[in-house]
Amino acid sequence: MKVVGMTGGIASGKTTVLAMLKELGAYVIDTDLVVHDLMKSTSHLFKFIVQHFGKSVLNQAGEVDRGKLGQIAFSDPCALAYLEGLLHPAVYQAVEAWIRETEDRVGLSVRERVYIVDGAKVYPELLPRCDALWVVYTPEPQQLERLVTNRNVTEEEARRRIAAQVPWEERLRQATVVIDNSGTIEETLSLVEREWQKILSSDTR
C-alpha cells in the first residue's frame, strides 16, 4: 500500500493527471471536497465556525459561504490560525478514515493499493503520511493561456490568480516526483505510467 500526495498550480492539468491515475487503478480523495463536507451544517465543526466567525459567514440556505469565510480568515492571522486548528486535524482524520474504509471494501493485493491525496501539501499533518509528493507542473505562460482560453477569464484576472498561488519554486523543491504537463496528452500519460510502474514495483508497507 502506498499513499501519494498530489499538488499542482492552477491550470496545471492536475485534474487530467488524477483522471489518468484513476484509470490505472488509484484511489483518489480530494481534500477540498473533504473541507466542503466538514463545513456543512450537519458537521460537528459547523457550530464552532459560526460561534467564532458569526452568522455573517452563512449564506441564505444557512450553510457556510466559503468565500465570505475566506475573506475574514485570510485577512486576520489569528482567525486563520483558528480555522486551520479546526480543519487540519479533521481533514487528517477524514483521510485516514477513507483509507481504512477503502482497505476494508476492496479486495486488492497490498502491492496494488495506491491512494492519492489531492491537495495534501495544504495540510502539513498529511505530508508525513505520504510516501511521495507528486507535483503537476506547467510553465506559467501555458497556465495563463489555459486560464484565458478554457476558463473564460481576462488576462489580468488570470495573472492575478497565478500570482496568488504558491510559487513554483517552492512546490518543485518539495516534490518527490514532477509530472511535466507542458507537452501533449500522450507525453503526460507516458510520464504518469512510468511513475505508476515505479510505485507498483517499490516496496510496500
N, C-alpha and C positions, 0 to 999 in steps of 0.2 A: 504494500500500500504506500502510495506517495501523495503528498499534499503540495500543490504548486500554487504560489501566489501569482496573480496576474495584474498588471497595470499598463497604462498607456495614456498618452496625451489625447486631447480632443481631436477627433477626425483622424486618428492614427490607424484605424482599422481594427481595433481591439475586438469589436463585435464579430468581424469576419473571422479572426483567428479563433475566437471562442467557438464559433459555429463549426470550424474545421475540427477542433478538439472533441466536440460533442460527437461528430461523425466518426471519429476514431475510437470513441468509447469512453471518453472522460465524463465525469460527473461535475457539473458546474453550479456554483452558488454565487449569486450577485449580492454583495454586501449592501448595495444601495437599496435593493428590494427588502433586505432584512431590516434596514433602518426604517423604511417606509412602514413595515408591519409593526415595528417597535413603537412607532409614534401614533398608531391608531388608537381611537378612544377605547378599544377593547383591551389594549395592552396595559400592564401594570405600571409602565413608565409614564403613561399619559397624565395621571394626576400630579406627578412630580413636575412635569413640564409646565402644566397650567398653573400650579401653585407658585412656581418660581418666575415664570415669564408673564403670567397674566392671561386673561381671556382674549386679549388683543391679538394673540398669535393664532386664534382659531378662525376658520372660515365659516360661511353661513350654515354649513352642514354640521358644525360643531367638531370638526376634525382639525388637526394641526396643519396650518398653512406653512409649509417648509420654507417658502420664500420669505415670509414675514419673520419667521423664527431665525432664519439665517442672517437677515439684516441686523437683528439685535445681537445675535451671538458673535458675528464676525466684526462687530464694531466695539465690542467690550470683552477684553481678555478674561475677565472674571466670569462673565456669562458663558463664554466659550468653554472655559475650563469646567464649569458646572455641567454643561451639556455633554461634553466629552466624558466626564466622570460617570454620567448616567449611561450613555450609549456604548462606550467602548467595551466595558465588561459584558454588557448584554449581547453585543454583536459576537464577541468571542464565544460566549456560551451557546448562542444560536448556531454558530458554525460547528462547534463541537457536537451539538445535538444532531445536526443534519448529517454529519459524518457517521455518527453511531447508528442513526436510523437507516441510512443508506447501507451501511455494513450489514445490518440485520435483514434488510429487504432483498438485497441482490445475492446471487449465488455464484459470484465470480471467484477465481483464484486470487490469492494475495497479490500475485505478480500483475494482474490485470486491473487492479483497482487504483485509479488515478483521480484525485479530487482537485478541482481547480477553484480557487477562492478569488473571485473577481473583486478587485478593489482592496486587496489585503494590505497594501502599503499604507493606506489611510489609517490603519489600526495597528500601532506598534506591537500590541499584545499578540497579534496574529502571526507576525513575521517569524518568531522562533518556532511556531507550529509548522511552518512551511519548509519543505526540503529544498525548494528553489524559488526564485523570484523571476518571472518572465516579464520583460518589458517589450511591448509592441511599439516599434519606432517608425516614424515617418518624418522626413525633414520639414521644417517649418513652412517653406514655400508650398509644399504639397498639402499640408494641413490647411493653409489659407485658401488654396484653390478648391479643396473639397468642401470647406465650410461655405464658401460663396456659391459654389455650383450646386451642391447637394442639400444644403440646409437653408437655402434662400435667405441668407443674411448679407448685409452690406460688408464691404471690405473693412471698413472702420470697426464695425462690430466684431468681425472675425478676428481682427488683430487684437482687440480688447480681450476677447475670450482667451486667445492663446497666451497673452501676456499675464493673465490671471492664474495660469496653470503653474504647477511645479516645473522648474526649468529642466530641460532635457538632461543637462549635465548631472543633476542630482539623481534623476531616475536611472540613468545609464551607469552611474557609479555604483549603485546598489544592486544592479542586475546580475543574476546568475546566468541568464540566457537573454539575448537580444534577438527579437524577430524583426528583421528589416522588412517593412511592408511598403517600401517605396517602388517596388517593381510590379510585375504582373501578378495576377492571382495565382498562376501556376508556380511562379517563383516563391511566393509566400507559402503556398501549400507544401512545396518541396522542403522548405526550411522547417515548417511545423512537423512534417512527417519524420524528418531526420531527428529532431529533438524528441519526438514522441518515442521513437525506437530506442533512444538513449535512456529514456525514463524506464521503459519496459525491461531493458537489459541491465539496469543498475540494481544494486542490492536493495531489497525491500526491508521493511521493518514491521 
